[in-house]
Every structure is written in C-alpha cells, then in structure tokens.
C-alpha cells in the first residue's frame, strides 16, 4: 500500500487525484474545529473543515502546521483526538492554504454526530 505522505496532489485536479486514492468516502462538510498544532502546548487556532471522514479531514490550514508527519490535536465541541498531517497544499495549487490530516485514534471520531446525521439524510 502506498504511503499517504507521498500523495501530494498536483494541479489541475488535485482533489480528484486525492479522491481516487482514498479508501473511504469523505463528506463535503464545513465543521468548525479547534486546532492545537503543538500537542505539548495549550495554544490553539479556530479553523474549519472542507471535508470529513471517520479517519481524516481536509482543513483550512491554521498557523502552526509546518510539516507532513506533524502530530496535532483537533477538537470538536468537547471531543479531542490526535491527528497526523498527511499533506500540505503547495503554493500556487488549488489546495494552497489547506492541509490533509489522518487520525491517530481511529476509535475516537470527533465528528461522529455530523457523519451519522449525513448518513441518515441520504
């Protein structure tokens, strides 16, 4: 299986290129989250998702996201989980200012209510 760190998309269709390699469907859903870029610090930034899934998300890149492989905390309401940055959108591409993250805690889905609500509506 290909490592996700090598999935840096390239224009003109970066979102499609990523979607072709995913093993699960992502929901196009804007969910406000709090990002803690340093897991040893209480400093956080508010941002929003573009897409979510049980195992990851695409986010507006908050300050403090510096490298692929970086471990961060995401918090949604009163739920918090550790995530790993899997890609950072390159300058000049459609994904500039965005990051992809993958959970390090698969049993702790911080946006489970949003996913369940969307499934029930479909």
N, C-alpha and C positions, 0 to 999 in steps of 0.2 A: 504494500500500500504506500502511496506517495505521501511524504510528509507535508503537512499543511503549511509549513513555513515557506515552502517553495511555490506557493500558489499566488504570488504577487501578480495581480491582473495587469493586463496592458490594453490600451485603447485600440480600437474604438468600442469594443463591447465588453468592458471589464466585469460588469455584474453578471452578464450571461456566461462569461468564461468561468467565473467562480461557481455559478449555479450548476453548471454541468458536472462539477467535481464533488458536489455535496452529496451526502448520503441521506439527508433528511430535508424536508421542506421547511422553508423559513416563511414566516408570516410578515407581510409588509405592515408593520405596526409601529407607530411612534409611541414609545413608552418612556416617560421621564425616569432617569436613574441618577444616582449619585455615584461618582467615580472616585476611588481612593487610589491614585497612581502609585503611591508608595505604601505597601502593606504594613510598614512599621510606623506610619505617621497617621495622624488624625486629619490631615489636610485633605479636603475633598473638593470636587467640582461637579456642578449640575450639568447634565447633558441629556441627550435624547437618542433613542434607537431609530434606525431606519427599518431594520428587520430583526426579528427574534426567532429563536427556536429553542427547543429543550436543551440543546448543547452549546449554543453560541448566539452571537448577535453581531450586527453591523451598527456602529455607533458614530455619532458626530465625535470627532477626535478632540478630547479635552486636553487642557495643558497637562504636562507631566508624562504623557505617553511618549516614550523615547525610542523604544526598540522592540523588534519582534522577539518574542520569548519573555518579555517583561510580565511579571505577575502583578495583577491589580485586584482590588476589591470592587464589586458592583453591588449597589444597594438599591432595592426597590421596596418602598414603604418600609416595613420592619424586617425584611428578609435580605440577607447579605451572603455573597458567595465569592470565592476566588476564581479568577479567570486569567487566561494566558493570552497575550496579544499574539495573533497569528499572522496578521499583515497590517501594514500601514500604507494608506493610499499615497502614491507618489505625486509630487508636484506636477501640474500640467495634465493630469489624467482626470477622468470622470470621478475617481474615488479620492481625489485630493481632499484633505480635511476629514477623512473617515478612517476608522480602524475596524478590523475584524477581531473578535475575541472568542475563545473557546473555554468552556467551563473546566475547572479542575475538580469540581464537586458535582458529578453527574446526578446524584440523588437529591440535590438542592437546587430546584428550578425556581429562581426568584420571580419569574413572571408566569408561573403556572396558572393563576386565575385568568390572565389575559389569553393564554393559549386555550384553556378549556372553554372560555366564553366564545372564542372564534370558532372552535370545532363544533360547538353546539349550534351555532348560527348557520353552519354550512350543510 
